[in-house]
Amino acid sequence: MFAKIILPPAMGVKNKTGSWRTTRKPKFLHKNCTGCRMCYLVCPEGCISGSKKEYDVDLDYCKGCGLCVKVCPVNDIIMEEE
């Protein structure tokens, strides 16, 4: 039996991690996206949503790990200072 790889963000207001995120956050540029879904698949918090070529991040749950930036094959996501 296989476990889910992508889990939904933590439930409830008290579990929002945005208040202790690193000093950087991902920004989706929406210019070169090919819709490969790699950012969506690699996010450990499951806080990236969207479809086709319009993905975005829920900053209430994003910890600023930068994995989405690292896996984007077309550099359409950048990390910016809070």
Residue, then its C-alpha position, 0 to 999 in steps of 0.5 A: m500500500f502506498a501513502k499519499i505524497i502530497l498532503p493538504p496544508a495543516m488544518g485550522v487557524k492555529n496551524k498556519t506556518g506563515s508567521w514563522r516562515t524563513t525571511r524569503k517567500p516564493k513568487f510565481l512570475h507566470k511568464n514561462c510556466t509550462g504547466c509541468r506541476m513540479c512545484y506542486l508535486v515537490c511542495p512538502e506542505g501542499c500549499i501550491s495550487g492551480s492548474k495549467k500554467e497558473y500556479d500560486v502559493d498559499l503563504d499562510y502555510c508556506k515555510g519558505c523552503g525554496l524547493c519549488v524554485k529549485v525544481c522549476p525547469v523554466n525558472d518561473i518562480i523566484m524567492e523574494e524577501e518578505 
